[in-house]
Amino acid sequence: MADKENCVRVTRLAKKRAAEAMGLAEPKQQPATKKRAVLGELPNSFNFTGNRNLGSEPKKQKCRSKKNVKKEIVETSSEHNIDAEFIDPQMCDAYISEIYEYLHNMEMEAKRRPSPDYIEKVQKDVTSNMRGILVDWLVEVAEEYNLLSDSLYLTISYIDRFLSMKVLNRQRLQLLGVSSMLIASKYEEISPPHVEDFCYITDNTYTKEEVVKMEADILKSLKFEMGNPTIKTFLRRFNSVAQEDYGTPNLQLEFIGYYLAELSLLEYGCLKFPPSLVAASVIFLSRFTIQSKFHPWSLALQQYSGYKPADLKECVLILHDLQLSRRGGSLVAVREKYKQHKFKCVSTLSSPAEIPNSFFEDIEE
């Protein structure tokens, strides 16, 4: 099979060269609007400004668009089951509980978790600020190439897991970033960008051979375990539960959740939390942002997430600082992304400066 694919590839290249020689080939399409960037030595202060397509149309999800989910309106009871309301067979309602139990167990496996203190214990030339700069830039790259958010989350996961095991020079940190995004794109996308695209976006700082070599190093280091659950994995389910309180779908709540979840990727301090806890904290803060006078948690969310309000307090406060730019204020890619009208400009919203301590107390049944 590999020989056959190689033959097809060679044949296409030969055909392309022949067409170019005859002047028939279409001119090579360079992504002229793309802002190429060299992060270089990644100084300790943020100094990269990318080109953002603020007026672009909303991206159509590839093979991820869901059919309209029909829900029955049932009376709330102690046996109320959110999963039972989904009648779309693609939602796997018959065994969704088992799926998420499996994902919860998977997220706790040591081989799929980055070390929460790898910068202090493993890295000698990479700082948390450099990591933040890299993640911020990769958010722009994902936007530039119209990648699914799942690809972005996996990219950051690969970076943190790799850095938890391998010492890396700061000059190769950007190479690690684009190679990780190449792998994640191959895993999630139908038509992933080519190696040459990732070379171009770095202003050809790295050669195609260097990117491919780093790709191989990442795969070997992670032992080809590339399918770990991310914040987005759990956010999908928690959001469906949170929507139950609003009667009709609340897009603003959904977009605030996406915004806060991507902000969490910038914060090195969030690595100590499992993805499901970050996702639950995102829902908590999203609901607080929309309705700050009401308790942002519910018994249904507690049941389906497995977390009480007190379990979320530390992570929620970190996310709250990020939302108010008390952390990572110089990292603007996520904030600019969610200023777009297609995301209802949710990054311009803010919540009160303080979250009442009473909201982190156990809720009464």
Secondary structure, DSSP 4 states (H G I P E B T S, - for coil): -HHHHHHHHHHHHHHHHHHHHTT-SPPP---TT------TT--SS--------TTPPPPPPSS-PPPPPP-------TT--TGGG---GGG-TTSHHHHHHHHHHHHT-GGGS--TTHHHHT-SS--HHHHHHHHHHHHHHHHHTT--HHHHHHHHHHHHHHHTTS---GGGHHHHHHHHHHHHHHHH-SSPPPHHHHHHHTTT-S-HHHHHHHHHHHHHHTTT------HHHHHHHHHHHHGGGGSS--HHHHHHHHHHHHHHHH-GGGGGS-HHHHHHHHHHHHHHHH-TTS-S--HHHHHHH---HHHHHHHHHHHHHHHTTSSSTT--HHHHHTTSGGGTTGGG----SS--GGGGSPPP-
